[in-house]
Amino acid sequence: MNYSLERFEKETDIVSYIDGYVNVEEFLPRCMECGSYGRVWSCPPFQFDPMELWRSYRRILIQGYRLSFGEDRTKETMTEALWKVKEQLSEELFVQERENPGSLALSAGSCQLCEGCTRPEGVPCRDKERMRYSIESLGGDVGKTLSELCGIQLEWVRGDRLPSHFVLCGALLKK
């Protein structure tokens, strides 16, 4: 697997972040189109108001990795690298969460801890201690966050054309 990693981070106050990058009303309908909606504990609908969660913190530290791939990339090797780096980023966020009392890590994308989520059966999460919400599941605009705050443009798979990079973006909400 031939790829390079570029780590990024940007910290800002939560009020500015909410004002510029959070719009639950815009993103909830997009979540409803996803197969994880109501089927994964880390995805909406929630038993809480996402805006109250955002407002209960003072700062957000956005962080992640851009994985850049060579010409020999395949969808399979890119996906394999993505999951490996996502696991690495999750562990880094958990460490930071432990080091910052009262903080909350936000995962890069939806939860993938278990083989199958228990939510469809109405059974509590098997791994409540490690399950985390993502920025987008709480109404945050990751594309705008990356472009405006981190100077990174997202690229997408288009038919059989593979992007030159993937981006994983998580965060740490701080009290």
N, C-alpha and C positions, 0 to 999 in steps of 0.2 A: 504494500500500500504506500504509494508515494504522495505525500501531502505535507504542507507546512502549516504551522499554527501561528496565529497572531492573536495575542490576548489584548482585550480592551476593557476599559472601565471608565465610568463617568459618574460622579456623585452630584446630586442636586437636592434642593429642599423639596419636600413632598407637595407643598402648595403649588409651586411652579410646575412640578411634574403633572399634577392633577389638571391644572389649568391648560397645559399645552398638549398632554398626551393621553389622557384618560377620558373615554366616552363610552360608558356602559351601554347606553341606549343604541349607539351605533354598532357596537361589537356583539351584543347579545343575539341579534338576529343572525349574524354570521355563525355564532356558536351553535345556534339551533339547526343549521344546515349540516353540521358535522355529526358523524356517527358516534362520537363520544358524548354528545349532549345527553345528559340525564342517565348515562350508562357508565360513567367513570366518576369516582368521588371527587376528583380534582377539577371537574368541569361543571358549569352551570346546568340546571338551576341550583342555587345555593339556599341554605336555610338562614342566610345572613345577607345584609346589604353590602355589596363590594365597596361602595363609597365610604361606608363607616369603617371598613377595614383599612382602606387607603388613609383616611383621615386620622386613624389612631397612631400613625407614625409621623416622625418629623423629617426624615431624610430617606432617600433611595440611592443605593449604590448599584448602578447598572453594570453588569460585567458579563463577559463571555469570550468566545473564540470565533475567529474566522478561519475556516479550514480551506486552504487553497490547494487545488489539485493540478497535476500535470496533464499533458495531452493524452497520456495513456489511461486516463480515468474511465471507469465504467460505473454504471448506476450502482452495481453491487458493491464495489470497493468504496465508493463514496458513502453509501448508506452504512456500511460496516464501520468506517472511520467516524461517521457522525455519531453512532451509538456509543462507541468507545469514548469519544471526547465528551459526549453528554454525561456519561457516568462520571468522568473525571471532574467536570464542572459541578455536578451535583455534590460530589464529595467535598470540593472546595467550599461550596456554599454552606454545607452543613458544618464544616469546621468554623467558618466565619460566624455562623449563627450561634454556635456554642461560645465563641470568644466575645460576642456582643450580647449580653443579657437583654432579653425583651425583644430581640430582633426576629425577623421572619424571612427565611429564604424563599424566593420564588423560582420555580424550576424553569428550565429552557424547554418550553413546549409541554405537552400533556404528560401525565404520569404513566410510567411504564414499569413500575416496580413489580407488579404481579403478572402472571401469565394471563389471567382473566380477572377483571374487577368484580367484586361482590355486589356492587350497587344494583344491577338489574334484579338480583334476588332479594333486595331490601336488607341485606346483611351488612353490618358495619365493616368499614375498611379493615383489612387484615394487617396493615402496616401504618396505622395512624401517626406513629412517631416520625415516619419518613415521608409520608405523602405531603406534597406541596402543590399549591396552585401555581399557575403560570401568570405572567404579566397579562397576556391576552385573555385568559379565562376571567380575569377581574376587570376587563374592559380597557386595558392598556393597548396602545397602538405601537407594536414592536417595530414595524417598518419605519414609522416616523421617528421613533426613539433612536433607532440605529442611524438613520440618515442625518437627522438634525443634531443629535447630541454626540454621536460617536463617529460621524463621517463615513459610515459604511452603507453601501447600497446592497439591498437584497437582490439575488438572482434566482430564477426559477427554472425548473425543468420545463422545456417547451417541446412537446412531442418527443422526438428522439435526440434533441439537442440538449446536452448536459451543461449546467452552469460551470463556471470556472471555480466557484467557491460556494460553500454552505456557511451559514452563520448560526451559532447558538447563543441565545441571549437570556440570561437569568438576572436575578437581582437580589439584593438584601435590603429589606425594609428595616430602618433603624428607629428606635425610640428617641 
